[in-house]
């Protein structure tokens, strides 16, 4: 006996029921969770006392429940099944699974239209069920789209409990180990996925060791991102950092720490407005990208990276649509950190882009003003002259920070960080002298000094010493020298318009 719809399915059930009762002949249901859609439609057919038929190219047309069943062998091809439906004189609900590849055939489109136009004679309702389906123009006024709801955090928690009970049943009654904090993070991470995908990821987390550990969350976040299948527009950055890996940036770090709780809060942020994001403007190699990674790592949030230049170049003609899809995907991953890398390459504009960059900018600004889903934006930029004034207006970002070349104390700490990262004890290195000799060096240039000095030490068959590092410093011409005029112009612009990060 079929059960009544569960509470989490009631909204979808009512939407479908309303469309059936409104005599809409074509329903378009786009979902990756075909089983759940078919279950809802089965319940609906029982509720409305409609015979239910399901077709696929592999199984043909089959009637669910009791009644006469057409010969499935003769109805594998879509034109054959649609002709049979057209001739069928009993009103019914017909679910056509994955018919989308055949909608390029004008005969199939005409047959669908024939059935829909004869709705007053025989009330057939055709449900086109697929993961993605573009309706031909001839059918748009006869069709209605249905978007199945995704589980909220309460429903995800119910799925967790169900999967935990299954694991317990096959493991001698042992209970799944976890804690409330990890459970809250898990349910938050799985928002935006279908019921089936949630169950699969939860199952994979539980069935390995019989526990849901915090260490499994980054892998779940990456698996969730891969399910979105974004074809390289947006990338999931598995490697994040902690602020222990970032030297200096004291003002920026203090600003971020004050907003951490509001940024990671469940649901509404409460009395405090949820922070929207920051723009990091500064010299190349000064640590903007590292800081973006550190925000995600310190806050325990997934990090998504949108390369604005790649978006623009790769999807010429479709850039705006792909930006909207990327931003929507970021909302599904929320709360998260969205890193807009080198934002000026996407919205800077040129005479040759036929207005694409202006439309990109408009879409981005509208989204930034309206989104409330907990996406914290970290935009990085090297060239302020390429940034449109609309983006820099107060209120677009919560704050604009200027990331300058590191001062002497910060340079000494950067040397120590890169030495420790490579397993070298910085106590044996005179970091103070190195910092004094490397005035004008960026963090990236200091890292390259350490890398090159290790090669020099290996060639000398000697342990790395301060002398090796000093030699590499003297051999390096930093960006502060080769691009001195541009850096000074950038500093002059930032003075009074931005907050120093350090």
C-alpha positions in Angstrom: 0.0 0.0 0.0 1.4 3.4 -1.0 2.1 5.8 1.9 0.9 9.4 2.0 3.5 12.0 1.1 5.9 12.8 3.9 6.1 16.4 5.2 9.3 17.2 3.2 7.5 16.2 -0.1 4.2 18.0 0.6 5.1 21.2 -1.1 6.3 19.4 -4.3 3.2 17.2 -4.2 0.9 20.1 -3.9 2.6 21.9 -6.8 2.2 18.9 -9.1 -1.4 18.3 -7.9 -2.3 22.0 -8.6 -0.9 21.7 -12.2 -2.7 18.5 -12.8 -6.0 20.0 -11.6 -5.3 23.1 -13.7 -5.3 21.0 -16.9 -1.8 21.7 -17.9 -1.0 19.1 -20.6 2.8 19.1 -20.5 4.8 19.1 -17.3 8.6 19.5 -17.4 10.4 18.1 -14.3 14.2 18.7 -14.2 15.9 16.7 -11.5 18.9 14.4 -11.0 16.8 12.5 -8.4 14.6 10.5 -10.8 13.5 8.0 -8.2 12.1 10.6 -5.9 10.3 12.3 -8.8 8.7 9.0 -9.9 7.7 8.3 -6.3 5.9 11.7 -6.1 4.2 11.1 -9.4 3.0 7.6 -8.3 1.5 9.1 -5.1 -0.2 11.8 -7.2 -1.6 9.3 -9.7 -3.2 7.3 -6.8 -4.5 10.5 -5.2 -6.1 11.7 -8.4 -7.3 8.2 -9.5 -5.3 8.4 -12.7 -3.7 5.5 -14.5 0.1 6.0 -14.5 2.4 5.0 -17.4 6.2 5.3 -17.4 8.3 5.2 -20.6 12.0 4.9 -21.2 13.9 3.9 -24.3 15.2 0.8 -22.5 12.0 -0.5 -21.0 9.3 0.9 -23.3 5.9 2.0 -22.0 4.8 0.3 -18.8 1.7 0.8 -16.8 2.2 0.9 -13.0 -0.5 -0.9 -11.0 -3.4 -2.9 -12.5 -4.9 -2.7 -15.9 -4.1 -3.4 -19.5 -0.5 -3.1 -20.5 0.5 -2.3 -24.1 3.2 -4.4 -25.6 6.4 -2.8 -24.3 8.5 -4.3 -27.1 6.5 -2.3 -29.7 6.8 0.9 -27.8 10.5 1.4 -27.2 10.9 4.2 -29.8 9.5 7.7 -28.8 7.5 8.1 -32.0 5.8 4.8 -31.5 5.0 5.5 -27.8 3.6 9.0 -28.6 1.4 7.6 -31.4 0.1 5.0 -28.9 -0.6 7.7 -26.3 -2.3 9.8 -29.0 -4.6 6.9 -29.8 -5.3 5.9 -26.2 -8.8 7.0 -25.2 -8.5 6.7 -21.4 -7.1 9.8 -19.6 -3.8 9.1 -17.9 -0.6 10.4 -16.5 2.3 9.5 -18.8 5.9 10.0 -17.5 8.5 10.1 -20.3 12.0 9.6 -18.9 15.0 11.2 -20.7 13.2 12.1 -23.9 15.3 15.2 -24.2 17.7 13.8 -27.0 14.7 13.3 -29.2 13.3 16.8 -29.0 15.5 17.8 -32.0 13.3 15.6 -34.2 10.3 17.7 -35.6 8.1 14.6 -35.7 8.5 14.0 -32.0 7.8 17.7 -31.2 4.7 17.6 -33.4 3.4 14.4 -31.7 3.9 15.9 -28.3 2.0 19.0 -29.5 -0.8 16.8 -30.9 -1.3 15.1 -27.6 -1.3 18.4 -25.7 -3.7 20.1 -28.1 -6.2 17.3 -27.7 -6.3 17.6 -23.9 -10.1 18.6 -23.9 -10.9 15.4 -25.9 -8.7 13.1 -23.8 -7.1 14.5 -20.7 -3.6 13.1 -21.0 -0.9 14.7 -18.9 2.6 14.2 -20.3 5.5 14.6 -17.8 8.9 15.1 -19.4 11.3 13.9 -16.7 15.1 14.5 -17.2 18.1 16.0 -15.6 18.0 18.9 -18.0 15.5 19.7 -20.7 15.1 22.6 -23.1 11.5 22.9 -24.4 11.2 23.7 -28.2 9.4 27.0 -28.8 6.4 25.2 -30.3 5.6 23.7 -26.9 6.5 26.5 -24.4 2.9 27.8 -24.1 1.5 24.3 -23.5 4.0 23.4 -20.8 4.8 24.3 -17.2 8.1 23.6 -15.4 8.3 22.0 -11.9 11.4 22.3 -9.8 11.5 19.8 -7.0 12.6 21.3 -3.7 15.9 20.3 -2.2 16.1 19.1 1.4 16.6 21.7 4.2 18.8 21.2 7.2 16.0 19.4 9.2 15.4 17.0 6.3 19.1 16.4 5.9 19.3 15.5 9.6 16.5 13.0 9.1 18.5 11.4 6.3 21.6 11.3 8.6 19.5 9.5 11.2 18.1 7.0 8.7 21.6 6.2 7.3 22.9 5.8 10.8 20.1 3.4 11.6 21.0 1.3 8.6 24.6 1.2 9.6 23.7 0.2 13.1 21.4 -2.6 11.8 24.2 -4.3 9.9 26.9 -3.7 12.5 25.5 -5.5 15.5 23.7 -2.5 17.0 26.8 -0.4 17.3 26.1 3.3 17.3 27.5 5.8 14.8 30.0 8.1 16.5 29.9 11.9 16.0 29.2 15.1 17.9 26.7 17.9 17.6 29.1 20.4 16.1 30.2 18.1 13.3 26.6 17.2 12.6 25.6 20.8 12.3 28.5 21.4 9.9 27.6 18.3 7.9 23.9 19.3 7.4 25.1 22.8 6.5 27.6 21.4 3.9 24.9 19.2 2.2 22.5 22.0 1.5 21.7 22.3 -2.2 21.9 18.6 -2.9 19.1 16.2 -3.8 17.8 13.7 -1.2 19.5 10.9 -3.1 22.9 12.7 -3.2 22.7 13.6 0.4 22.0 10.0 1.4 24.9 8.8 -0.8 27.5 11.2 0.7 26.3 10.5 4.2 26.5 6.8 3.6 30.1 7.1 2.3 31.1 9.1 5.4 29.5 6.6 7.9 30.2 3.3 6.3 34.0 3.6 6.3 34.5 3.8 10.0 31.1 4.0 11.6 31.6 7.7 12.5 31.0 11.1 11.1 34.3 13.0 11.8 35.1 16.6 11.2 38.1 15.5 9.1 35.6 14.0 6.5 33.9 17.4 5.9 36.4 18.8 3.3 36.0 15.6 1.2 32.2 15.9 1.4 32.4 19.5 0.3 34.6 18.6 -2.6 32.2 15.7 -3.6 29.3 18.1 -3.4 31.0 20.5 -5.7 31.8 17.8 -8.2 28.2 16.8 -8.3 27.4 20.3 -9.7 29.5 19.5 -12.8 30.5 23.1 -13.6 33.0 22.3 -16.4 35.8 24.4 -15.0 34.0 27.7 -14.6 34.2 27.5 -10.8 36.8 25.4 -9.0 36.8 23.9 -5.5 40.0 24.7 -3.7 40.8 21.7 -1.6 43.9 23.3 -0.1 43.2 26.2 2.2 45.5 27.9 4.7 45.5 29.1 8.3 46.5 32.6 9.3 49.6 31.1 10.9 50.9 30.9 7.3 50.2 34.6 6.7 52.7 37.1 7.9 51.5 40.6 8.8 48.0 41.6 7.7 47.2 42.6 11.3 44.3 45.0 10.6 42.8 42.6 8.1 43.1 39.7 10.4 41.4 41.6 13.3 38.6 42.8 11.0 38.0 39.2 9.9 38.1 37.8 13.4 35.4 40.3 14.5 33.0 39.0 11.7 33.8 35.3 11.9 30.8 34.2 14.0 28.3 36.2 11.9 29.9 34.7 8.7 29.6 31.0 9.8 26.2 31.3 11.6 23.5 28.9 10.8 20.5 30.4 9.0 20.1 34.1 9.8 23.0 35.8 11.4 20.8 37.2 14.2 21.3 40.8 15.4 24.5 41.2 13.3 24.3 41.6 9.6 26.1 38.8 7.8 29.3 40.2 6.2 29.3 40.3 2.4 33.0 40.4 1.5 36.2 42.4 1.0 38.2 43.6 -1.9 42.0 43.0 -1.6 43.9 45.5 -3.8 47.6 45.5 -3.9 51.0 44.6 -5.3 51.5 41.3 -7.1 52.9 38.6 -4.9 52.1 40.5 -1.7 49.8 37.8 -0.3 46.3 38.4 -1.5 45.7 34.9 -2.8 47.2 33.4 0.4 44.9 35.6 2.4 41.8 34.4 0.5 42.8 30.8 1.3 43.4 31.7 4.9 40.0 33.2 5.4 38.4 29.9 4.3 40.8 27.8 6.4 40.4 30.0 9.6 36.6 30.0 9.3 36.3 26.3 8.5 34.4 27.1 5.2 34.7 25.6 1.8 36.7 27.8 -0.7 35.4 28.3 -4.3 37.6 30.1 -6.8 36.2 31.9 -9.8 38.9 33.0 -12.3 37.2 36.0 -13.9 39.7 36.0 -16.8 39.1 32.4 -17.6 35.3 32.9 -17.4 35.4 35.7 -19.9 37.8 34.1 -22.3 36.4 30.6 -22.3 32.7 31.4 -22.6 32.7 34.3 -25.1 29.0 34.8 -26.0 27.8 32.9 -22.9 29.7 34.7 -20.2 26.8 36.2 -18.4 24.9 33.0 -18.2 27.8 31.1 -16.8 28.5 33.8 -14.3 25.0 33.5 -13.0 25.3 29.7 -12.8 28.6 30.0 -10.9 27.1 32.5 -8.4 24.0 30.3 -7.9 26.3 27.3 -7.3 28.2 29.3 -4.7 24.9 30.0 -3.0 24.2 26.2 -2.9 27.6 25.7 -1.2 26.9 28.4 1.4 28.2 29.2 3.8 31.4 29.4 1.9 34.1 31.8 0.7 34.0 32.8 -2.9 37.3 34.0 -4.2 37.0 36.2 -7.3 40.6 36.0 -8.5 41.9 39.0 -10.5 38.4 40.5 -10.7 39.6 43.3 -13.0 40.1 40.8 -15.8 36.4 40.0 -15.9 34.8 43.4 -15.3 37.5 45.8 -16.4 36.1 46.2 -19.9 37.6 47.0 -23.2 36.4 48.5 -26.5 36.6 45.0 -28.1 34.3 43.0 -25.8 31.0 44.4 -27.2 29.7 45.3 -23.7 30.2 41.8 -22.2 32.2 43.1 -19.3 29.5 45.8 -18.5 26.8 43.1 -18.4 29.1 40.9 -16.3 29.6 43.8 -13.9 25.8 44.5 -13.7 25.1 40.8 -13.0 27.8 40.7 -10.3 26.7 43.9 -8.6 23.0 42.9 -8.5 23.9 39.5 -7.0 26.2 41.1 -4.4 23.4 43.5 -3.4 20.7 40.8 -3.1 22.4 37.6 -1.9 21.7 36.6 1.7 22.9 33.0 1.7 26.2 33.3 3.5 28.6 33.6 0.5 31.6 35.7 1.7 33.3 37.2 -1.3 37.1 37.8 -1.3 37.9 39.7 -4.5 41.6 40.2 -5.4 42.9 42.8 -7.8 46.3 44.0 -9.0 45.3 46.9 -11.3 43.1 49.5 -9.8 43.0 51.5 -13.0 41.1 48.6 -14.7 38.4 48.5 -12.0 35.1 50.3 -12.7 34.0 53.0 -10.2 30.7 51.2 -9.5 32.6 48.3 -8.0 34.6 50.5 -5.6 31.7 52.5 -4.3 31.2 52.1 -0.5 28.7 49.4 0.2 29.6 47.0 -2.6 32.1 45.4 -0.4 32.2 45.7 3.4 35.7 47.0 3.1 38.6 47.7 0.7 42.0 46.7 2.0 45.3 47.6 0.5 48.0 44.9 0.6 51.3 46.6 0.3 54.8 45.1 0.1 55.8 43.7 3.5 57.7 45.8 6.0 60.9 44.5 7.6 59.4 42.7 10.5 56.9 41.0 8.2 59.7 40.0 5.8 61.5 38.3 8.6 58.4 36.3 9.5 57.9 35.4 5.9 61.4 33.9 5.7 60.7 31.9 8.9 57.4 30.6 7.5 58.9 29.4 4.3 61.9 27.8 6.0 59.7 25.9 8.5 57.4 24.8 5.6 60.5 23.1 4.1 61.6 21.5 7.3 64.4 23.9 8.1 64.8 25.3 11.6 64.8 29.1 11.2 66.8 29.5 14.5 69.9 28.7 12.5 69.2 31.5 10.0 69.7 35.2 10.6 66.1 36.2 9.5 66.7 39.8 10.8 69.6 40.4 8.4 67.8 38.8 5.5 64.8 41.0 6.1 67.0 44.1 6.1 68.7 43.1 2.9 65.4 42.3 1.1 63.7 45.7 1.2 61.1 46.0 -1.5 60.7 42.2 -1.9 57.2 40.7 -2.0 56.2 37.5 -0.2 56.4 35.6 -3.4 59.9 36.9 -4.2 61.0 35.9 -0.7 59.7 32.4 -1.2 61.6 32.2 -4.5 64.8 33.3 -2.7 64.4 30.4 -0.3 63.7 27.9 -3.1 66.8 29.1 -5.1 69.0 29.2 -2.0 68.2 25.5 -1.3 69.3 24.6 -4.8 72.5 26.6 -4.3 73.1 24.8 -1.0 72.5 21.4 -2.5 75.0 22.2 -5.3 77.5 23.1 -2.6 76.7 19.9 -0.8 76.2 22.0 2.4 73.3 22.7 4.8 71.3 25.8 3.9 72.9 28.9 5.5 72.2 32.6 5.7 75.0 33.1 3.1 73.1 31.1 0.5 70.0 33.2 1.1 71.9 36.5 1.0 73.5 35.5 -2.3 70.1 34.9 -3.9 68.8 38.2 -2.5 71.6 40.1 -4.2 70.9 38.3 -7.4 67.2 39.2 -7.4 65.7 42.4 -8.9 62.4 42.8 -7.2 59.2 44.0 -8.8 59.4 47.1 -6.6 62.4 48.1 -8.8 61.2 47.0 -12.2 57.7 48.5 -11.7 58.5 51.2 -9.2 56.4 53.9 -10.9 53.2 51.7 -11.1 53.6 50.6 -7.5 54.0 54.2 -6.3 50.9 55.2 -8.3 49.0 52.4 -6.7 50.0 53.5 -3.3 49.1 57.0 -4.0 45.6 56.0 -5.2 45.1 53.7 -2.1 46.1 56.4 0.4 42.8 57.6 1.9 40.6 55.3 -0.2 41.5 52.0 1.4 42.4 50.5 4.7 46.0 49.2 5.1 45.9 45.4 5.6 48.9 45.5 7.9 
